[in-house]
Structure formats: C-alpha cells, structure tokens
Amino acid sequence: MKLKTLLLAGGAVLVGASSANAGGFQVYLPSQQSIGMGGVGVGLSMEQAAQFMNPGAMAMLRQNGVQVGMSFTFARVAFRPASGGEQRQLENSTVTPFNVYASFGPKEGKFRAGISVYTPYGSSLKYEKGWEGRFALNEITLRAVYIQPTVSYALTDQLSVGAGLMILSSGSVNLQRTVPLPSAEGQIELDGKTKTAFGVNAGIFFKPSDKLSLGISYRSKIDAKVEGGDVTVSGITPALQSRFVGNKFDATLPLPATVNVGIGITPTEKLTVGFDVNFTQWSEYRALRFDFTKDGQPAQVGTGTFSESKRSYEDALTFRLGGQYMVNDKLAVRLGTGYDMSPVRDGYMTPETPDNNRVIATAGVGYNVTERLGVDASFMFQAIQKRTQTESDLLNNGTTDRPAGTYRTNISIPGIGLRYNF
C-alpha cells in the first residue's frame, strides 16, 4: 500500500470527521432547544440561535438575550474487514461542540444585531492499534471555531431579512497513520492550522399569521486551507530516508454551501411544530490534494511531491421534524426526528468518514427558572445504517487507498444549555 493512502484519507479532518449531526463531515448542533426538536428552526423565531439557522428570523425576537450550550458527542464505531477476522472497535472519545449566541436591539424595534461563536467542525477518532485500516488512518483530532456577527431587520410586521459574516477564526488538525515498509512499519503525522476564511449566512423569514411561519436561509461555501502544516515521519529505515524529505504540507478542502427551508406551525399557544429541509452541495468535494514542500520548494514524501485522492461526493438532503409543548409557564418538553442522506457514494467511504444514511431521534426539556433565566437539556441518538465497502467497489472506482469492510456506527449526544433574556 502506498504512502498516499494516508495523506488523502486524512483530508476531511481539515474541517471535521463524521461525528455529529449531518452526513459527510458536516456538524449540525445549533442549540439545545433546536436539538431537542430534531434540529428544526429555519422556519421558527424562538431563540437567539436563529442567527445561525436563519438570520432573517432574529429581527422577530421580542427580547434581547444571551444563550450558551455544550454538547458531548460519544461515537461508537465498529469495523469488520472484508477478508474476515475479528471486529475492530473505535476507542472511546468525547468531543464537546459549544455555541454562544447574543442579540441586542430595541425590544419593540425593527432592527436587531447579534454575535455568535460556535464550533461547526470538531472531531476526535482513534482506531484500535494494529487495525486493518491503519495504513489509511490511526487517529485524527480536529478543533475549529467560527465567529458570526449578524444583523436582521423587520421590513414589515410579517417579513424580516438578515445576514451574517461567517468567519473561520481558528482551527487545527492532527492526523496519524502507519507507513508500510519492506520489513517494518513506520509512522507519519500531519499537524497544521487552518487559515482565517470568510463566508456569508443570509435568510428571509415570513410570518403571515400567528399560526404559520416560513423561512429560507443560505450558508455559502468556504474553502478551508492549511498552509505550511508540519509533516513528521518516524520509524523510517535509513535506506528509505531519501523518499521522506518533505516536512511541510498545503491542502484545501471545500466546506459546501447549504440551502435550508423551514416551516413553523403553532396550532395552539402551547404547541409549536417545525419541519426543515437542508440541501447541501457536497458535489463540490471531488478530490483532495496534498502538496509537500521543504524550504518552500516541492519535496518528496513517499511516492511523490503531492498526493491526490478521490472523494466524488453527491449533493444530499436532510429532513427534520420536531415540536415543543409547553406543559406550563415554566416547563417545555421537546421531541424530534430526522433522516440524513449520506453524500458518500459506494466505494468512496474512508475511515475518517465511515458514513451512510442515518436516522435521528431527539428529546429535550426546557425549564424557566425565573422570568429571565432558563435551562435546556437535550439528547440526540443517531443510528448510521450499516455499510459494506467491497474490494470490487474500490477497484472499480480506483479508490484502493482505503480499506474494504463493513462499518457500524451509533452516536449519542447529550447536551446542556443556559439562556438569559433582558
């Protein structure tokens, strides 16, 4: 197996592995209120997190406020090689995506401004030592933080618009895998930081009546870039050192644009129901390339001065349905579900994204401690459908830089949040 196996399998790590609430490497955990309702919110105006889900809805909020939340992602991944043998388990790891939202403006006015900080990409995966896919991937860790200033304006009592500047303010990635050698096994590690990048989040919100609301929002594509990341190789025999002279790498990964449509229905004062559809333009992700350098010049790492791996993702849809019922003035209960279609085609699955269509179930509660202070708890369970990738799939697509076998993945995500209105 060639060295490029590793460096390409790690590409999605630049901005996320399959860890949370969307296909591919996208993470969708807007807030504890939204999570409890299946992730809906594009067609609703209920909380400060509207500036993430639909900036146009933020102007319809009738209070200033701050809310913070954190989720704890526990993924259980099992792999059985196509050649037979024992089932391999992913070592347990915990990822803690967080969100902070605040908005301000005249309580009865038409204008509202907000600021949000969130972690839309964050993952940690570590496979068992000696597993069959170790030449593609052993371990990855990702950290990324977004900042989004947002403005929203109510054109009329029923129609509002909004937009925010998405800023990939900081991020880091670490990837490790095993290098096959004639008489031994070496190790290689990629470690780098993403450059600051920018995108736009915009939306429109329309509420024709007290019982019905509609929303549409758009999140633009962002190219996440790592320049001058470190390449560290160990355990390489002296005779092969001349093939591993590159010590830096550059890579770019497209974070695809999304179009989101939502409907909100409030049949009674106590009950709110939302339905969202998310369309993600994953087809932008065709391949991943790494360029290796030393002292600013192209340099060899393994088989060449660059490596490229096919991804060939497809555009995909996610469907979300959820509701909230106010038991009384203090207690709200929430339920939701969703179906997330995977963008990963047969024969293109990699260890950092052992992805497939997934069924989502959520629940949550909210409690108003005082008129201003509230607490929210949420729980999400995702069952990613079992998926088998055969040797024939890999040969037919020219993707033999990843292992053949069967993956099973379940993800549990409890979360807690606080909100304060003023």
C-alpha positions in Angstrom: 0.0 0.0 0.0 1.4 3.4 -1.0 2.0 6.3 1.3 -0.6 8.5 -0.4 -3.2 6.2 1.3 -2.8 8.1 4.5 -2.5 11.6 3.4 -5.6 11.5 1.5 -7.7 9.6 4.0 -7.0 12.4 6.4 -8.3 15.2 4.2 -11.7 15.6 5.7 -10.0 16.1 9.0 -9.1 19.5 8.0 -12.5 20.6 9.0 -14.3 17.7 10.5 -14.9 14.0 10.7 -18.2 12.2 10.9 -19.0 12.9 14.5 -22.3 14.7 14.9 -25.4 15.6 13.2 -25.0 15.6 9.4 -23.7 13.5 6.6 -20.1 13.7 5.4 -18.0 15.8 7.7 -20.7 18.5 8.5 -21.8 19.1 12.1 -25.2 20.5 12.8 -25.9 21.1 16.5 -27.4 24.6 16.6 -28.6 24.8 20.2 -30.1 22.6 22.9 -33.6 23.9 22.2 -33.2 23.1 18.5 -31.5 19.7 19.1 -34.4 18.6 21.3 -36.8 19.4 18.4 -34.8 17.4 15.8 -32.7 20.3 14.7 -35.5 22.4 13.3 -35.5 26.2 13.4 -35.2 27.7 9.9 -39.0 28.5 9.9 -39.2 29.5 13.6 -38.3 32.5 15.6 -37.9 31.2 19.1 -34.4 31.8 20.4 -31.1 33.6 19.9 -29.7 30.7 17.8 -32.0 32.0 15.0 -28.9 33.9 13.8 -27.3 30.6 13.0 -30.3 28.7 11.5 -32.0 31.7 9.8 -30.6 35.2 10.4 -33.8 36.7 8.9 -35.8 35.4 11.9 -33.7 37.2 14.5 -35.5 40.5 14.0 -38.7 38.9 15.1 -37.4 38.1 18.6 -39.1 40.3 21.1 -36.3 40.2 23.7 -32.6 40.7 23.9 -30.7 37.8 25.3 -27.7 35.5 25.6 -27.6 31.7 25.4 -24.8 29.2 25.7 -24.8 25.5 25.2 -22.5 22.5 25.0 -22.9 19.0 23.6 -21.0 15.8 24.4 -20.6 13.5 21.4 -20.0 9.8 22.0 -19.4 7.8 18.9 -19.2 4.0 18.7 -17.7 2.8 15.5 -17.1 -0.9 14.7 -15.3 -2.3 11.6 -15.1 -5.8 10.3 -12.6 -6.3 7.4 -13.8 -7.8 4.1 -11.2 -10.5 4.4 -12.7 -11.8 7.7 -11.3 -11.7 11.2 -12.3 -10.0 14.4 -14.4 -6.9 14.6 -12.4 -3.8 15.5 -13.8 -1.1 17.8 -13.1 2.6 17.8 -11.5 3.7 21.1 -14.0 5.8 23.0 -13.6 9.5 22.6 -15.6 12.6 23.6 -16.0 15.8 21.6 -17.6 18.9 23.1 -19.0 21.3 20.4 -20.3 24.5 22.0 -22.3 27.5 21.0 -22.7 31.1 22.3 -25.4 33.5 20.9 -26.3 37.0 21.9 -28.6 39.6 20.2 -29.4 43.2 21.0 -31.8 45.8 19.8 -34.9 47.9 20.7 -37.4 45.5 22.2 -40.2 46.9 20.0 -37.9 48.0 17.2 -37.3 46.6 13.7 -33.5 46.2 14.0 -31.5 43.6 15.8 -27.8 42.9 15.9 -26.2 39.7 17.1 -22.9 37.9 17.6 -22.3 34.1 17.8 -19.4 31.8 18.4 -19.7 28.1 17.6 -17.8 25.0 16.7 -19.4 23.6 13.5 -16.5 21.2 12.9 -14.9 19.2 15.7 -14.0 15.6 16.0 -11.7 13.0 17.6 -11.4 9.4 16.3 -8.9 6.8 17.3 -8.9 3.3 15.9 -7.5 0.2 17.7 -3.8 -0.4 17.4 -3.0 -2.7 14.6 -6.4 -2.5 12.9 -6.6 -3.4 9.2 -7.1 0.2 8.1 -4.0 1.6 9.9 -2.3 2.3 6.6 -5.1 4.7 5.9 -5.8 6.2 9.3 -5.0 5.6 13.0 -6.1 8.8 14.7 -7.4 12.2 13.9 -8.3 15.3 16.0 -9.9 18.4 14.9 -10.7 21.8 16.5 -12.4 24.7 14.8 -14.1 27.9 16.0 -16.4 30.1 14.0 -17.4 33.7 14.8 -20.5 35.3 13.2 -21.6 38.9 13.5 -25.2 39.2 12.3 -27.8 41.9 11.6 -31.5 41.5 11.0 -34.3 43.9 10.0 -38.1 43.6 10.0 -39.3 45.1 6.7 -42.9 44.7 7.9 -44.7 43.1 10.9 -44.7 39.8 8.9 -41.5 39.9 6.9 -37.8 40.2 8.0 -34.4 39.6 6.5 -30.9 39.1 7.9 -27.3 38.3 7.1 -24.2 37.3 9.0 -20.5 37.2 8.2 -19.2 33.7 8.9 -15.5 33.8 10.0 -13.5 30.6 10.3 -11.4 32.3 13.0 -9.2 29.4 14.2 -8.8 25.7 13.6 -6.3 22.9 14.0 -5.9 19.4 12.7 -3.8 16.4 13.7 -3.7 13.1 11.7 -1.7 10.0 12.3 -1.3 6.7 10.4 1.0 3.8 9.8 3.5 3.6 6.9 4.1 0.2 5.4 7.8 -0.6 4.9 9.5 -3.7 3.4 10.5 -5.1 6.8 8.8 -2.8 9.3 6.1 -0.2 9.9 6.8 3.5 10.3 4.5 6.3 11.5 3.6 9.6 9.9 1.8 12.6 11.4 0.2 15.7 9.8 -0.3 18.7 12.1 -1.5 22.1 10.9 -3.6 25.1 11.5 -6.3 26.5 9.1 -6.1 30.0 7.8 -8.8 32.5 8.5 -11.6 32.3 6.0 -14.9 34.0 5.3 -18.4 33.2 4.2 -22.0 34.5 4.3 -25.1 33.3 6.1 -28.3 35.0 5.0 -32.0 34.4 5.4 -35.6 35.5 4.9 -38.4 35.0 7.5 -42.1 35.4 6.8 -45.0 35.0 9.3 -48.3 35.5 7.6 -50.3 34.6 10.7 -49.9 33.8 14.3 -50.1 30.1 13.5 -47.8 29.8 10.4 -44.3 30.9 9.6 -41.9 30.2 6.8 -38.1 30.6 6.4 -35.3 30.1 3.9 -31.6 30.6 4.6 -28.3 30.1 2.7 -24.9 29.4 4.0 -22.1 30.0 1.5 -19.2 27.7 0.7 -15.9 28.3 2.5 -12.5 26.9 1.4 -10.6 25.7 4.4 -6.9 26.0 3.8 -3.9 24.6 5.7 -0.6 26.2 4.6 2.8 25.1 6.0 1.4 22.3 8.1 4.0 20.0 9.7 4.8 16.5 8.3 6.6 14.3 10.8 7.8 10.8 9.9 9.3 8.3 12.4 10.5 4.7 12.2 11.7 5.0 8.6 14.7 2.9 7.7 17.9 4.8 6.7 17.7 3.3 3.2 14.3 5.0 2.6 15.0 8.4 4.2 15.6 10.0 0.8 11.9 9.3 0.0 10.7 11.3 3.0 12.3 14.7 2.8 9.2 16.9 2.7 8.4 18.4 6.1 5.5 20.8 5.3 2.2 20.4 3.5 -0.5 22.5 2.0 -4.1 21.4 1.4 -7.6 22.9 0.7 -10.9 21.5 1.5 -14.2 23.0 0.3 -16.9 23.4 3.0 -20.0 23.2 0.9 -22.9 25.7 0.6 -26.3 24.8 2.1 -29.8 25.9 1.3 -32.3 25.5 4.2 -36.1 25.7 4.0 -38.4 25.6 7.1 -42.0 25.7 8.1 -43.3 26.6 11.6 -46.8 25.8 12.8 -48.3 26.9 16.1 -51.8 25.2 16.3 -52.2 26.3 19.9 -50.4 28.6 22.4 -48.8 25.6 23.9 -47.7 23.6 20.9 -45.1 24.6 18.2 -44.1 22.3 15.4 -41.3 22.7 12.8 -40.3 21.0 9.6 -36.9 21.7 7.9 -35.2 20.5 4.7 -31.5 21.1 4.3 -29.8 20.8 0.9 -26.0 20.5 1.0 -24.0 21.0 -2.2 -21.5 18.2 -1.5 -20.7 17.7 -5.2 -18.1 20.5 -4.7 -16.0 17.9 -3.0 -14.5 15.9 -5.9 -11.0 15.2 -4.7 -8.4 16.1 -2.0 -4.8 17.0 -2.8 -1.8 17.5 -0.6 1.3 19.3 -1.8 4.5 18.6 0.1 7.4 21.1 0.5 10.7 21.7 2.2 12.2 25.2 2.5 9.4 26.4 0.2 10.2 24.0 -2.6 8.4 20.9 -3.7 9.7 17.9 -1.8 9.1 14.1 -1.9 7.0 12.4 0.8 6.7 8.7 -0.1 5.9 8.4 -3.8 6.0 12.0 -4.9 5.7 15.7 -4.1 1.9 15.6 -4.0 -0.9 13.1 -3.5 -4.5 13.2 -4.5 -7.4 11.0 -3.5 -10.9 10.8 -5.0 -14.0 11.8 -3.0 -16.7 12.4 -5.7 -19.4 13.3 -3.1 -23.0 13.8 -4.2 -25.4 16.6 -3.2 -27.6 15.4 -0.3 -30.8 16.2 1.6 -31.6 16.1 5.3 -35.2 16.1 6.6 -36.0 17.3 10.2 -39.3 17.3 12.1 -39.8 18.3 15.7 -42.0 20.0 18.2 -42.3 21.7 21.6 -45.1 21.6 24.1 -45.4 24.0 27.0 -46.7 22.0 29.9 -47.0 25.2 31.9 -45.3 28.6 32.1 -42.1 27.0 33.3 -41.7 23.6 31.7 -41.4 22.7 28.0 -40.9 19.2 26.6 -39.5 18.6 23.1 -39.3 15.7 20.6 -37.9 15.4 17.2 -36.7 13.1 14.4 -34.7 13.3 11.2 -33.4 11.5 8.2 -30.0 12.4 6.9 -28.9 11.2 3.4 -25.2 10.5 3.0 -23.2 12.2 0.3 -20.6 9.4 0.2 -21.0 7.1 -2.7 -20.3 3.4 -2.7 -16.6 2.7 -3.0 -15.6 6.2 -1.7 -16.0 5.7 2.1 -12.9 6.5 4.2 -12.1 5.7 7.8 -12.5 9.4 8.9 -16.0 9.5 7.5 -17.5 5.9 7.8 -20.8 7.5 6.7 -24.2 6.3 5.5 -27.8 7.4 5.6 -28.7 8.0 9.2 -31.9 8.0 11.3 -32.1 10.6 14.1 -34.2 10.7 17.2 -34.1 13.5 19.8 -35.7 14.7 23.0 -35.3 17.6 25.3 -36.7 19.7 28.1 -36.6 23.4 29.0 -37.2 25.0 32.4 -37.7 28.7 33.1 -36.0 29.2 36.5 -37.1 32.8 36.6 -38.7 35.1 34.0 -35.3 35.8 32.6 -33.2 32.7 33.3 -33.8 29.3 31.7 -32.0 26.0 31.3 -32.3 23.5 28.5 -31.2 19.9 28.2 -31.2 17.8 25.0 -30.4 14.3 23.8 -29.8 13.0 20.3 -29.3 9.5 19.1 -28.1 8.7 15.6 -28.2 5.2 14.0 -26.0 5.3 10.9 -27.0 2.4 8.7 -24.5 -0.5 8.4 -22.4 -0.1 5.3 -20.2 -2.5 3.5 -17.5 -1.5 1.1 -16.1 -4.3 -1.1 -12.7 -4.8 -2.8 -14.7 -4.7 -6.1 -16.1 -1.3 -5.2 -12.6 0.1 -4.5 -11.1 -1.4 -7.7 -14.0 -0.2 -9.9 -13.6 3.4 -8.6 -9.9 3.5 -8.4 -10.1 4.1 -4.6 -7.8 1.4 -3.3 -6.3 3.9 -0.9 -8.9 2.9 1.8 -9.8 -0.4 3.4 -12.7 -2.7 2.4 -15.1 -3.9 5.0 -18.2 -3.2 7.0 -18.7 -0.2 9.3 -21.3 0.1 12.0 -21.8 3.5 13.8 -24.0 4.8 16.6 -23.7 8.2 18.1 -25.1 9.5 21.4 -25.1 13.3 22.0 -26.4 14.7 25.4 -26.2 18.5 25.9 -26.9 21.3 28.3 -27.6 25.0 27.8 -28.4 28.2 29.6 -30.3 31.3 28.4 -30.8 34.7 29.8 -33.2 37.3 28.4 -33.1 41.0 29.2 
